Amino acid sequence: MGDNAEKALPRWQEVFAGLGVAGYRSYGHTSVQRFGPIGNVHLVAGQNNAGKSNALRVFAELGPLVSKGAFYQHQFDIAGALPDGWPTNQPLVVSIGLRLTDELMDLFTLGTTNSEPYLREFFEYDLFSHGSHGVVWFDYDIVIEENRCTPKLRGDVFQQRIDSLRTPEISQTISQVVSIGNLGSVSPSRDAMRLVQHVNPWRFFPPVTQLAAARQLTADDDETDLIEQQSVSGRGLIKGLQNLAHPDSSNRRRDAPRYEAINRFVRDVLDDAEARIDTNARGTELFVKTNGVDRELHDLGSGIEHLVLIAVASTLAQDTLVIIEEPELFLHPSLQRKLLTYIGNQTSNHFLASTHSAHLLDSASSSISHVELVDGFSQARPAIEPGERAALVSDLGYRASDLVQANFLVWVEGPSDRTYIRELIRLANSNLVEGSHYSVMFYGGALLRHLSFDDPEVDDFIKMRAINRKAAVVIDSDIDGAQRTAINQTKQRVVDEFRNDEFGLAWVTAAYTIENYVHHDLLRQAVADLYGGKTLAMELPDTKSPLKKGSVMGRKSEPSKTLIASRVIELASESGRTWTSAPWRLDALEMAHRLAAEIGKANGN
């Protein structure tokens, strides 16, 4: 099948996809919770006490163990190696996710030819991928007994995969590769495990730098905290920056671009094209030259100081996974976004951060894990799709005062629709208040009435749902019973988008427009009050708009729907006023109660 040539080792940034854990602190032992696939910036978000810090902690604690070779060995001593908090009396599982890149698959082939497609098909299995396309997860039981810790690759999934194969070619290929690689062929499932153990997934676990929650710039001479796999609290940052600003000749080519990247970031943050960060000659003080004046960094405010500290520490560390607790602390939303752009694009690192910030979560460049506390245990799930991200943001408890996002959005065609919908919601639940529990936004009737199914503007409206997935849309059916017996294709597309969502509600009017919901006598009285006694036509069929052009007798122009809507609400609420029937027709009140229930659910009621 070929020679057993040595394959070049891919960089961890190309292969490492994430980490999973079970039986660790708040993470229960019944199922592995997986963080990934991770991108250049991976955010862990959720409510307080959900388990975000524990997720970061397990990454940080595994780093030193892996760097010491603990997972390369069959066993390692507990003394001095096992981190505090690791359980010794219950099962612990850690899982590593790898991307099935061509370079990784080359390692699995052991230099053999024609085996790669079979091996790739073997690993592209649901119980290996756990829903992450192109990723394989390997689970390890951490067995602790008699002061020895043994990482054991779980074999059940390998046997299940072998059992699922319909033809023998894949299992035969695995055994052939293992035999050629002199790994000792035993059985197809054991052979597959030996192949994984030989490649050793843990060689792709990244070196880790942890930036501690308490951060303060100091002039400590010891800068090793910033460039090795240890916790960083700010010690040595000034000295480290000085070395970048004034490198010796051997490091100038490496360090000058990194120092310039920091200065570009500072200029962007301060909006000063001439701004520059530097230290004094002794490396004991850090200052920023802005607007022609040298100023100490802390004089620019805690937010700027905090921002620069993260940027400098992230630049000093190279080719590591930098772990940060709540980078948004003290930062205005615009600075949060600038920081995310810098650390994701201007350094050689990947970043793992816990956050409560919706401004960071809105970033299209970051991958996200959503952590929730379920039955007393932390559960993690990826929140990659826009709908999942919005669910995550709502879980954080944001309100309209915190975000350009309401608790619940009601999309309507225009101002008159807003007037009717607001009143109908009040009738269904008088405790719901616009601006507090929900907001009404306009999409414009022409958008859905005249544009084609695949028009870019319709695409944009659907994408705009990412603003807030907790939303409803109210749509005039425009069904006339003759030329149109169903809503058009464009409206149906929007309806499907809203209905295929946990919180979505699509309200298509039972008649032609929302005005058809108003009792005919009430609508006629409102028109008469506004237009000097003129009234509507005697016939008001549900297949036509009652307020179209020429509908008011003796008036050629189209009546004002907005004014009429306001007058309708005034008349309907006047005390002592009686109508031959309820003011609202068809399914108006039924749909209003459904809408109010969705709003209440979104507000935790």
C-alpha positions as a printed Julia matrix, in Angstrom:
605×3 Matrix{Float64}:
   0.0    0.0    0.0
   3.02   2.3    0.05
   5.98   3.24   2.2
   5.66   4.33   5.81
   6.95   7.84   5.19
   7.11  10.33   8.04
   4.47  13.0    7.63
   4.93  16.64   8.56
   2.98  17.6   11.67
   0.23  20.15  10.98
   0.02  23.27  13.14
  -2.42  23.01  16.03
  -4.31  26.07  14.72
  -5.25  24.07  11.63
  -6.38  20.93  13.44
  -7.57  21.66  16.99
 -11.36  22.06  17.03
 -12.31  22.04  20.69
 -12.47  20.38  24.08
 -15.15  18.43  25.9
 -15.57  17.48  29.56
 -17.82  15.45  31.86
 -17.6   14.96  35.62
 -15.72  18.22  36.21
 -17.0   20.78  38.73
 -20.44  21.93  37.51
 -20.38  19.61  34.5
 -22.19  16.36  35.26
 -20.68  12.96  34.51
 -23.59  11.58  32.47
 -22.77  13.31  29.16
 -19.77  15.05  27.63
 -20.24  18.79  27.09
 -18.27  19.95  24.04
 -16.88  23.41  23.38
 -16.38  23.77  19.67
 -15.8   23.82  16.86
 -13.81  26.89  17.88
 -12.68  29.66  15.57
  -9.94  32.24  16.01
 -12.11  33.75  18.74
 -14.43  31.5   20.72
 -16.86  32.97  23.21
 -18.45  31.12  26.13
 -21.63  32.86  27.21
 -24.54  32.29  29.55
 -26.09  33.46  32.77
 -24.17  33.88  36.01
 -23.25  30.59  37.68
 -24.05  28.64  34.52
 -20.52  27.24  34.27
 -18.62  29.65  32.01
 -15.6   29.99  34.3
 -15.41  26.22  34.76
 -15.28  25.83  30.98
 -12.31  28.19  30.77
 -10.72  26.53  33.77
 -10.64  23.07  32.23
  -8.85  24.44  29.14
  -6.34  26.23  31.37
  -5.74  23.22  33.64
  -5.25  20.76  30.81
  -2.65  23.01  29.17
   0.2   22.36  31.64
  -0.61  18.63  31.79
  -0.43  18.29  28.03
   2.7   20.42  27.75
   4.41  18.14  30.3
   3.54  15.12  28.18
   1.02  13.66  30.62
  -1.38  12.66  27.83
   1.44  11.26  25.72
   2.09   8.63  28.39
  -0.03   5.69  29.41
   0.07   6.84  33.04
   1.35   9.77  35.02
   1.79  10.52  38.69
  -0.96  12.47  40.43
   1.46  14.2   42.79
   2.22  17.66  41.46
   0.38  16.99  38.22
  -3.34  16.82  38.87
  -4.95  20.28  39.15
  -7.01  21.28  42.15
 -10.67  20.54  41.68
 -10.18  17.46  39.55
 -12.42  14.71  40.93
 -10.78  11.67  42.46
 -13.98   9.91  43.49
 -16.09  10.06  40.33
 -15.61   9.48  36.6
 -13.9   12.27  34.67
 -13.99  12.43  30.89
 -12.09  14.81  28.65
 -12.59  14.94  24.9
 -10.54  16.54  22.17
 -11.97  17.59  18.83
  -9.87  17.63  15.66
 -10.65  18.89  12.19
 -10.36  16.19   9.55
  -7.93  18.16   7.42
  -5.94  16.55   4.62
  -2.81  16.95   6.74
  -4.36  15.11   9.69
  -5.63  12.33   7.45
  -2.11  11.93   6.04
  -0.94  11.13   9.56
  -3.61   8.45   9.95
  -2.56   6.74   6.71
   0.96   6.05   8.13
   2.31   6.72   4.67
   0.16   4.14   2.94
  -1.46   4.9   -0.4
  -5.17   4.71  -1.29
  -6.18   4.36   2.36
  -7.18   7.97   3.03
 -10.74   7.81   1.61
 -11.56   4.72   3.7
 -10.12   6.19   6.88
 -11.93   9.48   6.34
 -15.22   7.65   5.83
 -14.61   5.73   9.05
 -14.25   8.93  11.09
 -17.11  10.77   9.36
 -19.63   9.15  11.66
 -22.28  10.78  13.84
 -20.91   9.36  17.08
 -17.49  10.77  16.22
 -18.67  14.15  14.89
 -21.45  14.86  17.43
 -23.06  17.18  14.92
 -19.86  19.08  14.04
 -19.31  18.6   10.32
 -15.7   17.81   9.43
 -14.7   17.26  13.07
 -13.88  14.06  14.96
 -14.08  13.89  18.76
 -12.03  11.42  20.8
 -13.21  10.81  24.38
 -10.86   9.77  27.19
 -11.74   8.38  30.59
  -9.39   9.76  33.22
  -8.97   6.84  35.6
  -7.43   7.68  38.99
  -6.28   4.89  41.23
  -3.35   4.36  43.61
  -1.82   7.78  42.99
  -1.67   7.13  39.28
  -3.77   8.85  36.61
  -4.45   6.96  33.4
  -6.06   8.54  30.3
  -7.91   5.76  28.46
  -9.36   6.23  24.99
 -13.0    5.2   25.02
 -13.51   2.22  22.74
 -17.29   1.83  22.58
 -17.75   4.27  19.71
 -15.04   2.48  17.69
 -16.86  -0.83  18.01
 -20.19   0.82  17.16
 -18.63   2.3   14.04
 -17.25  -1.07  12.95
 -20.64  -2.66  13.54
 -22.32   0.02  11.41
 -20.18  -0.7    8.32
 -22.05  -2.43   5.51
 -18.99  -3.58   3.57
 -15.63  -4.89   4.82
 -13.35  -2.55   2.84
 -13.01   0.08   5.57
 -12.25  -2.33   8.41
  -9.83  -4.26   6.2
  -8.04  -1.04   5.26
  -7.65  -0.05   8.92
  -6.11  -3.42   9.83
  -3.78  -3.25   6.82
  -2.58   0.23   7.77
  -1.98  -0.88  11.37
  -0.06  -3.96  10.2
   2.12  -1.97   7.8
   2.8    0.52  10.57
   3.91  -2.33  12.87
   1.31  -1.36  15.49
   0.12  -4.93  15.99
  -3.22  -5.8   14.41
  -5.77  -7.35  16.79
  -9.33  -6.58  15.6
 -10.83  -3.82  13.46
 -12.08  -1.75  16.41
  -8.9   -2.22  18.45
  -6.83  -1.5   15.36
  -8.67   1.79  14.83
  -8.0    2.72  18.45
  -4.31   1.87  18.11
  -4.12   4.06  15.04
  -5.61   7.0   16.96
  -3.3    6.39  19.92
  -0.31   6.29  17.58
  -1.23   9.63  15.97
  -2.02  10.96  19.5
  -4.68  13.69  19.2
  -3.29  15.52  22.26
  -0.24  16.67  20.34
  -2.62  19.19  18.76
  -3.87  20.61  22.05
  -2.63  24.22  22.05
  -0.24  25.82  24.5
  -2.3   27.99  26.84
  -1.86  31.51  28.17
  -4.44  32.63  30.71
  -5.09  36.33  31.22
  -6.41  36.57  34.76
  -9.59  38.44  35.67
  -7.68  40.91  37.89
  -5.48  42.89  35.48
  -3.1   45.69  36.31
  -0.08  47.06  34.46
   3.18  46.64  36.4
   6.85  47.05  35.72
   7.8   43.62  37.1
  10.99  42.44  35.42
   9.63  38.91  35.12
   7.9   38.82  31.75
   7.82  35.06  31.34
   4.2   35.0   32.48
   3.28  36.69  29.24
   4.92  34.31  26.81
   4.64  30.92  28.46
   1.7   28.73  29.39
   0.91  30.4   32.7
  -1.6   32.8   34.18
  -1.17  36.43  33.22
  -2.31  39.18  35.58
  -0.33  42.06  34.04
   3.11  41.33  35.47
   5.92  42.29  33.13
   3.74  43.91  30.49
   5.72  47.13  30.49
   9.02  45.31  30.15
   7.59  43.09  27.46
   6.35  46.1   25.51
   9.73  47.77  25.87
  11.38  44.74  24.28
   8.98  45.01  21.36
   9.52  48.75  21.0
  13.32  48.49  21.16
  14.27  44.99  19.98
  17.84  43.91  19.54
  19.06  43.24  16.02
  18.35  39.51  16.19
  14.66  40.04  17.01
  13.93  43.2   15.03
  12.35  41.45  12.07
  10.05  39.47  14.37
   9.16  42.17  16.91
   8.89  45.38  14.87
   5.67  44.34  13.05
   4.11  43.24  16.36
   4.9   46.58  17.99
   3.52  48.45  15.0
   0.31  46.38  15.17
  -0.2   47.51  18.77
   0.31  51.13  17.76
  -2.17  50.86  14.9
  -4.67  49.53  17.42
  -3.96  52.4   19.84
  -4.36  54.96  17.04
  -7.68  53.38  16.07
  -8.93  53.35  19.67
  -7.93  56.95  20.36
  -8.9   58.17  16.88
  -5.51  59.85  16.66
  -3.4   59.11  13.57
  -0.22  60.13  15.41
  -0.8   58.28  18.69
   1.95  55.98  19.88
   2.57  53.81  22.92
   6.02  53.49  24.49
   7.9   53.07  27.75
  10.57  55.07  29.49
  14.21  54.03  29.09
  14.2   51.91  32.27
  11.01  50.07  31.3
   9.22  51.09  34.49
   6.54  53.41  33.1
   4.22  53.18  30.14
   2.88  56.24  28.36
   0.88  57.14  25.27
   1.73  60.08  23.05
  -1.62  61.46  21.87
  -2.4   64.87  20.45
   1.28  65.71  20.83
   1.32  65.1   24.6
   2.88  62.22  26.57
   0.28  60.86  28.97
   0.43  57.98  31.4
  -1.83  55.19  30.29
  -4.05  55.23  33.37
  -4.78  58.92  32.75
  -6.72  57.85  29.64
  -9.25  55.98  31.76
  -9.65  52.46  33.07
 -11.32  51.32  29.86
  -8.39  52.32  27.65
  -5.88  50.9   30.14
  -7.8   47.62  30.25
  -7.99  47.52  26.46
  -4.29  48.16  25.96
  -3.34  45.56  28.55
  -5.27  42.85  26.71
  -3.87  43.96  23.35
  -0.28  44.01  24.6
  -0.55  40.67  26.41
  -2.23  39.13  23.37
   0.58  40.37  21.15
   3.41  39.25  23.44
   1.96  35.73  23.53
   2.52  33.91  20.25
   0.84  30.84  18.77
  -1.09  30.05  21.95
  -4.67  29.77  23.07
  -5.19  32.95  25.11
  -7.91  32.59  27.77
  -9.64  35.77  28.95
 -12.34  36.26  31.56
 -14.89  38.86  30.47
 -12.77  41.06  28.17
 -15.66  43.54  27.93
 -15.1   44.86  31.47
 -14.9   48.69  31.49
 -15.26  48.82  27.69
 -17.72  50.8   25.61
 -19.42  48.62  22.95
 -17.39  50.22  20.14
 -14.15  49.38  21.98
 -15.34  45.81  22.52
 -15.74  45.36  18.79
 -12.36  46.91  18.07
 -10.7   44.61  20.58
 -12.34  41.55  19.02
 -11.15  42.6   15.57
  -7.61  43.15  16.81
  -7.11  39.94  18.74
  -8.77  37.91  15.99
  -6.91  39.38  13.04
  -3.67  40.98  14.25
  -2.13  38.29  16.44
  -0.99  34.7   15.9
  -3.17  33.35  18.71
  -6.59  31.88  19.18
  -8.77  33.26  21.96
 -11.19  31.72  24.41
 -13.25  34.19  26.43
 -16.21  34.16  28.78
 -18.6   37.03  28.19
 -21.93  38.64  29.01
 -21.6   41.12  26.16
 -24.16  41.0   23.38
 -21.87  43.3   21.38
 -19.23  40.57  21.29
 -21.81  37.88  20.61
 -23.11  39.83  17.6
 -19.75  39.48  15.88
 -19.89  37.31  12.78
 -16.2   36.41  13.22
 -16.5   34.56  16.53
 -17.68  31.05  17.32
 -19.81  30.66  20.42
 -20.76  28.11  23.05
 -23.91  28.72  25.07
 -23.73  27.41  28.66
 -26.89  26.8   30.66
 -27.61  25.27  34.06
 -30.04  22.38  33.59
 -31.18  20.33  36.58
 -28.21  21.58  38.56
 -25.52  20.75  35.96
 -23.85  22.84  33.27
 -24.68  22.05  29.68
 -22.94  23.52  26.66
 -24.1   23.73  23.1
 -22.77  25.57  20.09
 -24.64  28.72  19.15
 -23.45  29.22  15.62
 -26.6   29.97  13.66
 -28.15  33.44  14.04
 -31.25  31.98  15.69
 -29.14  30.22  18.3
 -27.16  33.39  18.95
 -30.33  35.36  19.56
 -31.57  32.71  21.98
 -28.28  33.05  23.8
 -28.56  36.84  24.04
 -32.08  36.6   25.43
 -30.88  34.08  28.0
 -28.49  36.75  29.28
 -31.5   38.86  30.29
 -30.89  41.9   28.07
 -33.67  44.44  27.74
 -34.34  47.29  25.34
 -32.43  49.68  27.6
 -29.32  47.51  27.19
 -29.49  46.69  23.49
 -30.82  47.99  20.25
 -33.15  45.07  20.7
 -36.52  44.79  22.36
 -37.76  41.95  24.5
 -40.12  41.13  21.65
 -40.51  42.67  18.2
 -43.78  42.93  16.31
 -43.18  43.64  12.62
 -46.11  45.41  10.93
 -46.7   47.05   7.57
 -47.09  50.64   8.75
 -48.31  53.13  11.4
 -52.03  52.28  11.17
 -51.25  48.59  11.71
 -49.26  49.56  14.8
 -52.29  51.39  16.22
 -54.56  48.39  15.78
 -52.04  45.82  17.01
 -51.18  47.83  20.11
 -54.89  48.04  21.04
 -55.49  44.35  20.36
 -52.52  43.41  22.55
 -53.92  45.63  25.31
 -57.28  43.88  25.09
 -55.58  40.48  25.3
 -53.28  41.42  28.19
 -53.48  44.9   29.7
 -50.2   44.37  31.58
 -48.14  44.37  28.39
 -46.68  47.79  27.62
 -45.16  48.87  24.33
 -41.58  50.01  24.79
 -41.15  47.84  27.83
 -42.43  44.38  26.98
 -42.41  44.71  23.2
 -41.66  47.09  20.38
 -43.37  47.56  17.03
 -41.29  47.98  13.88
 -42.34  48.7   10.31
 -41.3   46.69   7.26
 -43.38  48.53   4.64
 -46.22  46.87   2.76
 -44.58  47.14  -0.65
 -41.8   44.87   0.52
 -44.03  41.81   0.62
 -46.7   42.88  -1.83
 -44.65  43.83  -4.89
 -41.2   42.28  -4.54
 -40.36  38.85  -5.88
 -39.67  35.78  -3.77
 -35.88  36.04  -4.18
 -35.51  39.82  -4.23
 -32.43  41.0   -2.23
 -34.64  43.32  -0.15
 -36.69  40.35   0.99
 -33.45  38.56   1.84
 -32.39  41.55   3.92
 -35.7   41.6    5.8
 -35.37  37.92   6.66
 -31.76  38.4    7.74
 -32.91  41.29   9.92
 -34.64  38.72  12.11
 -31.2   38.17  13.65
 -31.8   41.44  15.5
 -34.27  39.59  17.66
 -35.58  36.08  17.03
 -38.34  36.68  19.56
 -40.61  38.33  17.06
 -43.9   38.24  15.22
 -44.91  39.53  11.83
 -48.39  40.76  10.91
 -49.14  40.47   7.19
 -52.15  41.58   5.14
 -53.29  38.55   3.15
 -54.4   40.61   0.1
 -56.56  37.62  -0.85
 -59.35  38.86  -3.14
 -61.01  35.5   -3.79
 -60.72  35.95  -7.55
 -57.25  36.69  -8.9
 -55.6   35.63  -5.66
 -56.85  32.8   -3.47
 -53.7   32.44  -1.34
 -50.93  34.73  -0.11
 -48.18  35.37  -2.62
 -44.92  33.44  -2.7
 -42.92  36.25  -1.1
 -45.25  36.47   1.89
 -45.26  32.7    2.23
 -41.47  32.71   2.42
 -41.59  35.2    5.3
 -44.37  33.26   7.03
 -42.33  30.06   6.84
 -39.3   31.85   8.28
 -41.25  33.05  11.3
 -43.19  29.86  11.89
 -40.1   27.64  11.77
 -38.81  29.17  14.96
 -39.43  28.5   18.64
 -40.56  32.07  19.3
 -41.79  33.03  15.84
 -45.4   33.98  15.14
 -46.74  34.83  11.7
 -50.16  36.48  11.74
 -51.75  36.59   8.3
 -55.0   38.54   8.36
 -58.16  36.49   7.86
 -59.42  39.07   5.34
 -57.81  41.38   2.79
 -56.22  43.87   5.22
 -56.07  44.57   8.93
 -58.81  47.2    8.54
 -61.24  44.38   7.68
 -60.99  43.33  11.33
 -62.86  46.48  12.45
 -66.62  46.14  12.71
 -68.25  47.86   9.73
 -70.41  50.23  11.83
 -67.39  51.34  13.83
 -65.28  51.91  10.72
 -68.07  53.91   9.07
 -68.49  56.09  12.17
 -64.74  56.83  12.3
 -64.73  57.88   8.65
 -67.81  60.05   9.14
 -66.25  61.8   12.14
 -63.09  62.6   10.2
 -64.55  63.49   6.81
 -67.51  65.72   7.54
 -70.23  63.11   7.6
 -69.07  61.3    4.48
 -69.29  57.59   4.84
 -67.99  54.39   3.32
 -69.66  52.36   0.65
 -72.48  50.2    1.87
 -70.76  46.96   0.9
 -67.53  46.11   2.73
 -66.52  42.64   1.52
 -63.62  40.85   3.22
 -62.0   40.36  -0.18
 -61.27  44.08  -0.67
 -59.62  46.87   1.3
 -62.32  49.0    2.93
 -60.09  52.08   2.79
 -58.81  52.04  -0.75
 -58.85  55.08  -3.02
 -62.4   56.23  -3.71
 -63.9   54.16  -0.9
 -65.2   57.28   0.91
 -68.28  58.51  -0.9
 -67.75  61.93  -2.4
 -63.98  61.81  -1.92
 -61.57  60.84  -4.71
 -58.34  60.56  -2.72
 -57.42  57.67  -0.45
 -58.47  58.23   3.17
 -55.83  58.43   5.89
 -55.53  54.97   7.39
 -53.52  56.35  10.31
 -56.13  58.94  11.32
 -58.94  56.46  10.9
 -57.15  53.87  13.02
 -56.71  56.36  15.86
 -60.36  57.38  15.69
 -61.48  53.74  15.64
 -59.61  53.09  18.89
 -61.11  56.23  20.49
 -64.63  55.22  19.52
 -64.19  51.61  20.59
 -63.06  52.66  24.06
 -65.62  55.42  24.7
 -67.69  54.65  27.77
 -71.41  54.3   27.2
 -70.92  53.67  23.49
 -72.63  50.49  22.28
 -72.29  48.66  18.99
 -74.5   46.13  17.32
 -71.62  43.68  17.63
 -68.15  43.5   19.15
 -65.76  46.1   17.68
 -63.45  43.35  16.36
 -64.31  40.77  13.75
 -63.07  37.42  12.48
 -60.04  36.02  14.33
 -58.69  39.39  15.54
 -59.04  38.69  19.26
 -57.95  35.05  18.92
 -54.72  36.06  17.19
 -54.23  38.92  19.65
 -54.27  36.46  22.54
 -51.72  34.27  20.74
 -49.49  37.28  20.16
 -49.83  38.43  23.77
 -48.91  34.95  24.95
 -45.72  35.02  22.85
 -44.82  38.46  24.22
 -45.43  37.25  27.75
 -43.25  34.2   27.19
 -40.45  36.37  25.88
 -40.68  38.46  29.04
 -40.52  35.46  31.32
 -44.24  35.32  32.09
